[in-house]
Amino acid sequence: MLVMDEKEREKIRLEAKEILEKFAKTLENVKLKEKKAKKEVGGFREEGQGEHGDKDFRKRMFANAPNKNEDNIIAEKKSWN
């Protein structure tokens, strides 16, 4: 086990403080562009009837499923260990 005396600890603390001060001084010179906020809100859809699905989709899904039981597809559940 390595044991440091008080002089070594103080030296490390002063070096760390100096590094942080240099970093802070460097950050003062960084220029960031202002982000312009969008005025309008997006991401909403108009309510309506929606699109009609493929009528043959269900039949194809069940034809491709290796394990099925009446109206259900039996799938493997992932266990998180």
C-alpha positions in Angstrom: 0.0 0.0 0.0 1.4 3.4 -1.0 1.3 6.1 1.7 1.7 9.7 0.8 2.9 12.3 3.1 1.3 15.8 3.5 3.9 17.5 1.2 3.0 15.1 -1.7 -0.7 15.6 -1.2 -0.3 19.4 -1.2 1.8 19.2 -4.4 -0.8 17.1 -6.1 -3.6 19.4 -4.9 -1.8 22.5 -6.3 -1.1 20.8 -9.6 -4.8 19.9 -9.9 -5.8 23.4 -9.1 -3.4 24.8 -11.7 -4.8 22.5 -14.3 -8.4 23.4 -13.5 -7.6 27.2 -13.7 -5.8 26.8 -17.1 -8.8 24.8 -18.4 -11.3 27.4 -17.1 -9.2 30.2 -18.7 -9.2 28.3 -22.0 -13.0 27.8 -21.8 -13.5 31.6 -21.5 -12.2 31.9 -25.1 -14.6 29.4 -26.6 -17.3 31.0 -28.7 -20.6 29.2 -29.1 -23.2 29.9 -31.7 -26.6 30.7 -30.4 -29.2 28.2 -31.2 -32.4 29.6 -32.8 -35.5 28.1 -31.3 -38.2 26.9 -33.5 -41.4 29.0 -33.2 -43.8 26.3 -34.4 -44.4 23.0 -32.7 -44.3 19.9 -35.0 -44.6 16.2 -34.8 -48.4 16.0 -34.7 -50.6 14.3 -37.2 -54.0 15.1 -38.4 -56.7 12.9 -37.0 -58.7 11.0 -39.5 -59.6 7.5 -40.7 -56.0 6.4 -41.2 -54.7 4.2 -44.0 -56.2 0.9 -44.7 -54.0 -2.1 -44.0 -53.1 -5.0 -46.2 -56.0 -7.5 -45.8 -53.7 -10.4 -46.6 -51.1 -9.4 -43.9 -52.5 -11.4 -41.0 -52.7 -14.6 -43.1 -49.0 -14.1 -44.2 -47.8 -13.4 -40.7 -49.4 -16.6 -39.3 -48.1 -18.6 -42.3 -44.5 -17.5 -41.5 -44.7 -18.0 -37.7 -43.0 -21.2 -36.6 -45.1 -21.5 -33.4 -48.7 -20.5 -33.3 -51.8 -21.4 -31.3 -55.2 -20.4 -32.8 -55.1 -16.6 -33.0 -51.8 -16.1 -31.2 -48.1 -16.3 -32.3 -46.0 -18.0 -29.6 -42.7 -16.2 -29.3 -39.6 -16.7 -27.1 -39.3 -14.3 -24.2 -35.8 -12.9 -23.5 -34.7 -13.3 -19.9 -32.5 -10.5 -18.5 -29.9 -11.9 -16.1 
